[in-house]
Amino acid sequence: MKKETNSPFFLESVSHCSLVELATVCRDDRKIGLCFGKPGIGKTFSAKRFSNWQTVEANLTARNAVVLEAKSMMLCDSVYYLPSVTVSASRLRIELSQLKNQFEDAYLKAVSYHRPDDWACELQKQHLKLIIVDEAFRLKYQALEQLRDIQEEWDVGLMLIGDPGFERSLSKMWHFSVRVAHAEELKPLTAVETSLYIDKQLEVMKLSKPPEEVYTLIHWYTQGVLRTLVNLFSMIARILKINEDVVREITSDVVEAAREMMMFGLNGAASKQASLLMPES
């Protein structure tokens, strides 16, 4: 149930801030919310960052009653859930119930470790306030209705994450869609945000800044999709390493070579589309 990210840094983009705002509203108001956007724009990474899932997951999987970062764990109130492609309504309830119990157990262990005098008092409370469901478009109608029952029964917020078009599918499920109180479409990185991302990558790779045309080229080839940017720079790093005796900076030729080695560069399909969108120099 893991989705990994290879980014060595975090960029606080407009989309990330929008997701944080939506998740906060869902959590505080105990409502159902929906955020959707193109694959690869960073929805999962932002959701995990909001829930501090790295800390939560580490405590869920810790053995021998070990408590990791107890103080941070006590600040957590959300869980991240990625359903399987074929999950049924009954299986969904079982998995979420297990996740909730594991979270509450990990939270109480952190309290026992950091504030043992408060353990008895905290034992009577529910500390889970938000469930984040990623790839929610995988869920069939019965599973979504199960989610609605769980959300009401547990009195928690619920945030669904999906791809474009999922909001239209939900609108056909009247009994569920009328309970979606908030919806937000997340956008890819803007040209300015892409430039900030490139600068951070250059800093990590210890490279000098390239000409402005390289920034423009990278943005138009990737269209601000974070996952594509990560993959493109991974390929650029490989090219620079192989040719380190002759190439020591990112140029338009290096970007072109990296693009051609990637899926969206095959047959020039993305290149033709980008050339139609790129402004004339």
N, C-alpha and C positions, 0 to 999 in steps of 0.2 A: 504493500500500500504506500510505497514511497515514490515521490517524484523529486528527482535531484536537480540541482542547479549548479553550474560550474562557474558562475560569475565570481570573480575575486573581490568584488566590492558591491555596494548598494547605491543605486541612484534613486533619490526621492523624487519621482516624476509626478506629473499632474494626475495620472491614472492611479498611482499608488495612493496618493492623498484622497482621491475619490473613493477608492475601495476602503480605506481606513474610516472615512466618514460614514459610509454606508454600514460597515460592520459595527461601528460604535452605536449608530442609531438602532440597528437590529438588536444589539445586546442590551442596550439601556431600556428600550421600549418593549422588549420581548415580542418582537414582530418578525415576520418573514420578509426577507429582501432578496433581490436578484441582481447580480452583476454579470455582464456578458461582454465579450470582446474577442477579437481575432486570436487564434491559437498562437502562443509564443510571445505575447506582449507582456507577460510577467504577472498574470493573475494569481497563479499558484504561489509564486515566490512572495508576493505582497501579502497573501492570505496567511502564509506560514509565519511571516515576519510579524504580522499583527498579533497572531495568537502566541508568539514566542514558542512555536512548535518545536524548535530544536531542544529547548529546555524540557518541555512537557514530554516529548517522545523519549528523551534520554531517561527520564524518571519512570516512564511507563515500562521501559524495557530493562531497567536496572534490576540486578539480582541480589539476593541475600539482604533485602531491605535497605540497600544503600540509597542515600538521599543525595542527589546532585543539585548544587546551587539552590539550596533550600529557600533562601530569601527571594530569589527570582521566581521560583515555583509558586510561592505564596501570592505572587502578583498575577498569576495566570488564571484566566476564567473561561478560556475557549478551547475547543478541540477541533482538529482538522480531520475530515473523513473523506476517503476516496473510495467510492463503491466499485465493486467489480462490474464487468460488462454485463454479466448475467444475473446480478443480484436480484433476489425475489423480495417481496414485501416482508415475509416472515424472517428471511435471513437478514434483511436490513435492520429489523428491530433487535435481533439477537446481537448483531455486531455493534450497533450503537449502544445497547445496554451494557455490553462488555466494556466498551470504550469509556462510557460514563462511570462505571464502577471502578475501572482502573484509574481514571483521572481523580476521582474522589479519594481513593486510597492513597495515591501519590501525594495529593494535596495534604491529607492528614498526616502522612509521614513527615512532610516538610514542616508542618506545624509542630509536631512532636519533637522534631530535631531543633527547630529554631526558637519556638515559643511553647515549651512543654506545659506551662501553666494554663494556656488557652485551649489545649487539646480537647478537654471535655466539653467546653462551650461550642467549639467549632464542629464537634461530632454531630450536633443536631441540625446543622445547616447544609444546604446544597450550595456548592461553590461553582458548579458549571453554569454559565450564563449564556453561552453562544455555541452553536454547532455550525461549522463551516463545511458544506458539502461541495466538493470539487467534482468537475465533469458530471454535473447533475443531469445533463441531457441523456445520460445512460439509463436513467430511471424511467420505468414505465409508470402508467397512471396509478396502479395499485401501490407501488413503492412510494410515490409522491404523497398519496393519501395516508400511507403509514407515517411518513415524515410529519404530515400535518397533525396527526393524532399524537405523535411523540412530542411535538413542539408545544401543544396545548397541555398535555398531561404533565410534562416536566416543567412547564412554565419557563422556557428558555427562548432566546432569539435563534433564528435560523437564517443563514445566508447561503444561497445557492449560487454556484459559479458555473457558467456555461459559455458556449460559443455563440456567435451571431445566428439568429434564427430560433434559438431556444425560447426566446421571449414570445415568439409567434406561436410556437407549439404549446406553450403554457396557456396562452389566451384561449385556446380551444378546450381547455380543461377548466370549465367554469367554476366548479366547486373549489378548486385549488387556487386558480388565478385571482379570485376576488379577495383572497387572504394575503396576497403579495402586496405589502404596504409600500415598499420602496423598490425602485429599479434604477440601475445606473449602467450606462454603456461606457466601457473603458476603451480609450483610444491608444494607438501606438505612440511611440515617442515622437515629439515634434522635431523639427530640424535643429532647434536650439538644444533640446535635450539629447539628441543624437550626438551633437558636437561635444556636449559635456561628457557623454559616455566615451567618445573617442579619446578625449583628453585624459580621462581616467585610465583607459587602456594603455595609452602612450606612457603614462607615469608608471604603471605596473611593468610594462615591457622595457622601460628605460630608453625610450626612443624620442627623437626630436620631433617637433610639430611639423607636419607636412604642409604643402600649399593648400589654400582654401578649396581648390578644385577637388582635392581628395576627399575633404569633408562632404562636399556636395555629392560626389560620386557614391560614397558609402551610404549616405542617407537615401538616395534614390534607388540604389540596388536593394537595400534592406527594407525600405519603406517604414523605418522606425520600429520594426519588429525585433524585440529584445533577443529572442532565441536565435534569429538569423544573424544578428550582430555578434552574438557570442560565437556562433559557428564560423562566421566570416573571419573574425580575429584569430580564432584557433587555427584556421587555414593560413592566414597571413603569417602568424608566428612560425608555422611549419616551413613556409616558403623562405622566410628570412633566415631560419636556422640552416636549411639546406644550402642556401646561397650566401652565407654570411661573409664569404671572402670577397664578394662583388656587390652585395646589396646590404646597406646598413640603415635604411630608412624606408618608410612607407611611401610609395609613389603610386600614380595612377596605374602603371603597368603591374605593380604588385597586387593591387586591388583587383584588377581585371583577371590576373592569373588565378587568384584565390576564388573569384566568382565562378570561373570556368570549371573549377574542380569541385564545386558544390552542386547540389541537386537543382537549385533554382537557376543555375547557369547552363544546365544541359540543353543542347539544341538551340541555345540563344533565346529561349522563350522569355525569360525574365529580362534579358538584355533588350529585346525588342520593345517590351512593355515599358521598361525604364527609359529607353531612348525617346519614346513618345511623350513621356512625362517631364523629362529633364528640360530645364530652361536653356535657351540658346546662350552661348557664352559670347 
